[in-house]
Amino acid sequence: MLYDCRTTADRDRGIAAAVEAVKSGELAVMPTDTVYGIGADAFTPHAITALHHARSVTNQVPPPVLVGSRHTLDGLVYSLPRAARELADAFWPGALTLYVEHSPSLQWDLGDTGGRIAVRMPLHPVALEVLREVGPMAVTTANKVGQSAPTTAEEARDQLEYSVRVYLEAGPAHDPAPSTIVDVSGDVPRVLRAGAIPFEKLRDVVPELLASDDPGSSAPTGAGAGRGA
């Protein structure tokens, strides 16, 4: 079912339907400030499997996690590094993904995370409403592998069809550039993927930040693979 969130009535119905679907272990497509994402409850293993199947993924790299509040990040990590806190305070909500060491006590099965996961708080009111009701969601680009990233929910529906229960349409994505990914899980924070937020702005907040092409700066296995929403 596709809901046009540009109208008040459809927006309210659509967000309620998306929340109910995700809480039931089904999938929803929603807008973010980058591209449209396909999302599932991060703590429902069969929903994560359905997400991979919907996208025709064979190498099941752990999907990024989207959150609806800056404070949710504190509950996902064992100890939040200073650099992560300062970057989140400066750029969240927004197109910054933080690659963090997640708490080992979390009851989720996102795949072989190696103890680390990509987390972001998107700057889009529809996504934030859903996330604040559902909690952390595994969200990745709402496209079949090998096809273009959708900039509308209708484009996503053309690819994913009936594998998704709810599509939330909010018009074309304004900035389809991918989020910038910064690894804050090690001793020195470093950029894993250049994206919407320029390196210079990040370094204004964290001066010790390394660029992706700095010596000794290499992405951990699986980090930033594919394209998160």
C-alpha positions as CSV (number, residue, x, y, z in Angstrom):
1,M,0.0,0.0,0.0
2,L,1.4,3.4,-0.9
3,Y,0.5,6.5,1.2
4,D,1.1,10.0,0.0
5,C,2.6,11.8,3.0
6,R,2.3,15.1,1.3
7,T,-1.3,15.2,2.4
8,T,-2.1,15.4,6.2
9,A,-4.7,12.6,6.2
10,D,-2.6,10.2,4.2
11,R,0.5,11.0,6.2
12,D,-1.1,10.1,9.5
13,R,-2.6,6.9,8.1
14,G,0.7,6.0,6.3
15,I,2.9,6.5,9.4
16,A,0.5,4.5,11.5
17,A,0.5,1.7,8.9
18,A,4.3,1.7,8.6
19,V,4.7,1.5,12.4
20,E,2.2,-1.3,12.6
21,A,3.9,-3.2,9.7
22,V,7.4,-2.9,11.1
23,K,6.3,-3.8,14.6
24,S,4.7,-6.9,13.1
25,G,8.0,-7.9,11.4
26,E,7.2,-6.7,8.0
27,L,8.9,-4.1,5.7
28,A,8.3,-0.5,5.0
29,V,9.8,2.0,2.5
30,M,10.2,5.5,3.8
31,P,11.9,8.7,2.7
32,T,15.2,9.9,4.2
33,D,17.2,13.0,3.6
34,T,19.3,11.0,1.1
35,V,17.4,8.4,-0.8
36,Y,14.4,6.2,0.0
37,G,15.1,3.4,2.3
38,I,13.6,0.0,3.0
39,G,13.4,-0.7,6.7
40,A,12.7,-3.5,9.2
41,D,12.7,-3.8,13.0
42,A,16.4,-4.1,13.9
43,F,15.5,-6.7,16.6
44,T,13.4,-9.1,14.5
45,P,15.7,-11.6,12.7
46,H,13.1,-12.8,10.2
47,A,12.4,-9.2,9.2
48,I,16.1,-8.7,8.5
49,T,16.1,-11.8,6.3
50,A,13.0,-10.5,4.5
51,L,14.8,-7.2,3.9
52,H,17.7,-9.0,2.2
53,H,15.4,-11.1,0.1
54,A,13.4,-8.1,-1.0
55,R,16.6,-6.5,-2.4
56,S,17.9,-9.8,-3.8
57,V,21.0,-9.6,-1.7
58,T,23.2,-12.7,-1.6
59,N,26.2,-11.4,0.4
60,Q,24.3,-10.3,3.5
61,V,26.4,-7.4,4.8
62,P,24.8,-6.1,8.0
63,P,22.5,-3.2,7.1
64,P,22.9,0.2,8.7
65,V,20.7,1.1,11.6
66,L,18.6,4.3,11.7
67,V,17.5,5.9,14.9
68,G,14.9,8.6,15.7
69,S,16.8,10.3,18.6
70,R,20.4,11.2,19.3
71,H,20.0,9.6,22.8
72,T,19.1,6.2,21.2
73,L,22.8,6.0,20.2
74,D,23.8,5.8,23.9
75,G,21.7,2.7,24.3
76,L,23.3,0.9,21.3
77,V,26.9,1.2,22.3
78,Y,28.9,0.0,25.2
79,S,30.9,3.2,25.5
80,L,30.4,6.2,23.2
81,P,33.7,7.7,22.2
82,R,34.1,11.5,22.5
83,A,34.5,11.9,18.7
84,A,31.2,10.1,18.1
85,R,29.4,12.2,20.6
86,E,30.7,15.5,19.2
87,L,30.0,14.4,15.6
88,A,26.4,13.4,16.5
89,D,25.8,16.6,18.4
90,A,27.0,18.6,15.4
91,F,25.5,16.7,12.4
92,W,22.5,14.7,13.6
93,P,19.9,14.6,12.4
94,G,21.7,14.6,9.0
95,A,23.7,12.7,6.4
96,L,26.4,11.4,8.7
97,T,26.7,7.7,9.5
98,L,28.8,6.7,12.5
99,Y,30.5,3.3,12.5
100,V,30.5,2.3,16.2
101,E,31.2,-0.6,18.4
102,H,27.8,-1.8,19.5
103,S,26.9,-3.2,22.9
104,P,27.4,-7.0,23.0
105,S,24.2,-7.3,25.1
106,L,21.9,-6.2,22.3
107,Q,19.4,-8.9,21.3
108,W,19.6,-8.5,17.6
109,D,20.9,-10.5,14.7
110,L,21.9,-8.2,11.9
111,G,24.5,-10.6,10.5
112,D,28.2,-10.8,11.0
113,T,28.8,-7.4,12.4
114,G,32.2,-8.1,14.0
115,G,30.8,-6.1,17.0
116,R,30.4,-2.9,15.0
117,I,27.5,-1.3,13.1
118,A,26.7,1.8,11.1
119,V,24.2,4.1,12.8
120,R,22.5,7.3,11.5
121,M,19.7,9.7,12.5
122,P,18.1,11.0,9.2
123,L,16.9,14.5,8.7
124,H,13.4,13.8,7.5
125,P,10.2,14.3,9.5
126,V,8.4,11.2,8.2
127,A,11.3,8.9,8.9
128,L,11.8,10.4,12.3
129,E,8.1,9.9,13.2
130,V,8.3,6.2,12.3
131,L,11.6,5.7,14.0
132,R,10.5,7.3,17.2
133,E,7.5,5.0,17.4
134,V,9.3,1.8,16.3
135,G,12.8,2.2,17.7
136,P,16.0,1.4,15.9
137,M,15.4,0.1,12.4
138,A,17.7,-1.7,9.9
139,V,17.4,0.5,6.8
140,T,19.2,0.3,3.5
141,T,18.6,1.7,0.0
142,A,15.1,0.7,-1.3
143,N,16.3,-0.9,-4.5
144,K,17.1,-4.3,-6.0
145,V,20.8,-5.0,-6.1
146,G,22.2,-3.7,-9.3
147,Q,19.4,-1.2,-9.9
148,S,19.4,2.5,-9.3
149,A,18.6,4.0,-5.9
150,P,15.0,5.3,-5.8
151,T,14.3,9.0,-5.2
152,T,10.6,8.4,-4.7
153,A,8.5,5.7,-3.0
154,E,6.9,5.0,-6.4
155,E,10.2,4.2,-7.9
156,A,11.0,1.9,-5.0
157,R,7.6,0.1,-5.4
158,D,8.4,-0.5,-9.1
159,Q,11.4,-2.5,-8.0
160,L,10.4,-4.1,-4.7
161,E,6.6,-4.7,-5.4
162,Y,4.8,-6.9,-2.9
163,S,7.8,-7.7,-0.8
164,V,7.1,-4.5,1.1
165,R,3.9,-3.9,3.0
166,V,3.9,-0.1,3.2
167,Y,5.4,2.6,1.0
168,L,5.5,6.2,2.3
169,E,5.7,8.7,-0.5
170,A,7.0,12.2,0.3
171,G,8.1,13.4,-3.1
172,P,11.5,13.3,-4.8
173,A,14.5,13.1,-2.5
174,H,16.1,16.5,-2.4
175,D,19.7,15.4,-1.9
176,P,20.3,11.8,-3.2
177,A,24.0,12.0,-2.3
178,P,25.0,9.1,0.1
179,S,25.7,9.9,3.7
180,T,29.3,10.4,4.9
181,I,30.5,7.4,6.9
182,V,33.0,8.0,9.8
183,D,34.5,5.1,11.7
184,V,34.7,6.0,15.4
185,S,35.3,2.4,16.7
186,G,39.1,2.7,16.8
187,D,41.6,4.9,18.5
188,V,41.6,7.5,15.7
189,P,38.3,8.4,13.9
190,R,38.5,8.2,10.1
191,V,36.3,8.6,7.1
192,L,35.3,5.4,5.5
193,R,33.1,6.9,2.7
194,A,33.0,10.4,1.4
195,G,29.5,11.7,1.1
196,A,27.1,14.6,1.6
197,I,29.0,16.1,4.5
198,P,32.4,17.5,3.4
199,F,35.5,16.3,5.2
200,E,36.5,19.9,6.1
201,K,33.3,20.4,8.1
202,L,33.8,17.1,10.0
203,R,37.4,18.1,10.8
204,D,36.2,21.4,12.2
205,V,34.5,19.3,14.9
206,V,37.0,16.5,15.3
207,P,40.5,17.9,14.3
208,E,42.2,14.5,14.6
209,L,39.9,12.9,11.9
210,L,41.6,11.1,9.2
211,A,40.5,11.2,5.5
212,S,39.8,7.9,3.8
213,D,43.0,8.2,1.7
214,D,45.3,9.0,4.7
215,P,48.0,6.4,5.3
216,G,46.8,3.7,7.6
217,S,43.2,4.5,7.0
218,S,41.5,1.5,5.5
219,A,37.8,0.4,5.9
220,P,37.1,-2.6,8.1
221,T,35.6,-5.5,6.2
222,G,32.0,-4.8,5.4
223,A,32.0,-1.2,6.5
224,G,30.1,1.0,4.1
225,A,29.5,-1.9,1.7
226,G,26.5,-1.2,-0.5
227,R,24.7,2.0,0.2
228,G,22.8,2.9,3.3
229,A,19.8,5.2,3.2
